[in-house]
Amino acid sequence: MSHLPQEVRYRFTVLGPPGFTSGGTRLDLGSPQQQAVLTLLLANAGSFVRTGELIDGLWGERAPATGEAVIRTYISRLRRLLSLQGLGSAIVSRSGGYRLDPECFEVDAVEFAGLIESARRAHSAERAAELLERALGLWTGTALAGVPGEAAEHERSRLERLKLTATQELLRLRLELGDHDEVMAEVPALIERHRLEEPLYEIYLLALYRAGRRAEALELYRAIHDLFDEELGVRPGPKLRALHEKVLHADDEQAPALREADPLFVGRERERAEFRRLLARDPAKGAEVLFLTGPPGIGKSTLLRKFADDAAAMGKPVRLFDGLDDPADVLRRLPEDVTVVIAGRTGPDATLLVDPAWSGRIRIRKLEALSENESAALLEARGVGPDLRESIMDFAAGNPFALSLAAEVGRSPRADAARYVVDTVYAHLAGDPPTEAHRWALYVCAQADNTTEDLLRSVLPGGRSSELFDWLRGHPCVETAPHGLVLRGVLREVLDRHLRWRDPAGRARMRGRISQVTTGR
């Protein structure tokens, strides 16, 4: 890595869309083809690259007759760009080729490789994991995104392979550190992108087993065996087979046994892993408080019950609160060695956050909607057939309450089942708006992409736009976004269905006014 002073730091980035910064200012690297030439010079920094290699790397067999002249033009433009930043000598030329001096700048890919090597030499798993997380944090997208040519594609594949390897090393370290559930939650998404990457299956199988899900681990191995046989005509490799034998004969090291799995509880592996880390901390460091926040129906109370099971299985003291008017008063009266979880629609008051007595000991986690796979698993556990799952998932948008209600109501033949679900979810999530104007403000928020005070003033005459905007901003289902207030998820769908049924003409008028304000038509 370059030892240039911080104030004159030059840096190329390739772990995402290519970029060049000078003193913190990002500069334009030119056309994608020009970036492809730069990519090849960066990949061979310190060595001369022949003009023919640049031509082949950019165009392959489709090189134009003017290829050499075009390469000279790109090099000239790159030199001009670097010269303006005081790096006129960074590209050195000689007969038949060019060399990029690596002492003039930093490259994020070089820093990435250095952090990986440092992690492999680290003396503890914690330090190694920290270094790997820093390395992977350098990535901002697909390597060399948008850069054409065979050379760029080769370098892209090399960098993406290094990233995958580093990710696998980090996942193994996190298993070693006891983060079984968190690893188990992350690996499926990686497997979707790398279906035949055997080390990922090794990690997933071990995470399942150490999380107490031995049956699922064995079922996973059977699926892997069938996949490899069908796609590659081979059986799993020796490491995966050996791990399967350990799981099969229960001679591998296991995590503390948890209570029998609840088939109607899905997801939340990341939150449970964090909770167990809190339980395992040194009590001498004082109480730790975890605030679980989120809109109604997102599963806060259900997760608290699961936390109680986890704490009992580990034999650890815990205090769980489902909604508190004055958390600070309760926390003052708790013992110093206890883990505290407080669930509510909003997080702690600012006065508690800045209280020196609790500095560094408060964590806030917002529960998000269930993923598509988790939603499908919940519906399957509640006996919903495949033919109905997609429509329920589209409606519920990952809200556990809406998913469960639709699943249970669907068991009955009642003619008003759909109406009942909409009305019940509406009442549970929308709450009880204080006036009809507040109710219509919610309807507006459900129709508009971004709700502002000006929009409310234009759509809902009456001089209460400021009051309505402030009320919306405090609603647990409404989010504050850069361009106004946003309502997402199942409540947006429910409000639209509710208004379409209750007042279709009023809905049409409101949508027309919103369109006039937002489009000017």
Secondary structure, DSSP 8 states (H G I E B T S, - for coil): -----GGG-EEEE-SSS-EEEETTEEE---SHHHHHHHHHHHHTTTS-EEHHHHHHHHHGGG--TTHHHHHHHHHHHHHHHHHTTT-TTSEEEETTEEEE-GGG-EEHHHHHHHHHHHHHH-SSHHHHHHHHHHHHTT--SSTTTT--SHHHHHHHHHHHHHHHHHHHHHHHHHHHTT-HHHHHHHHHHHHHH-TT-HHHHHHHHHHHHHTT-HHHHHHHHHHHHHHHHHHTS----HHHHHHHHHHHHT-S----------TT----HHHHHHHHHHHTS-GGG--EEEEEE--TTSSHHHHHHHHHHHHHHHT--EEEEE--S-HHHHHHTS-TT-EEEEEESS---HHHHT-GGGTT-EEEEE-----HHHHHHHHHHTT--HHHHHHHHHHHTT-HHHHHHHHHHTTS--TTHHHHHHHHHHHHHH---SSHHHHHHHHHHHH-SSB-HHHHHHHS-SS-HHHHHHHHHTSTTEEEETTEEEE-SHHHHHHHHHHHHH-HHHHHHHHHHHHHHHH--
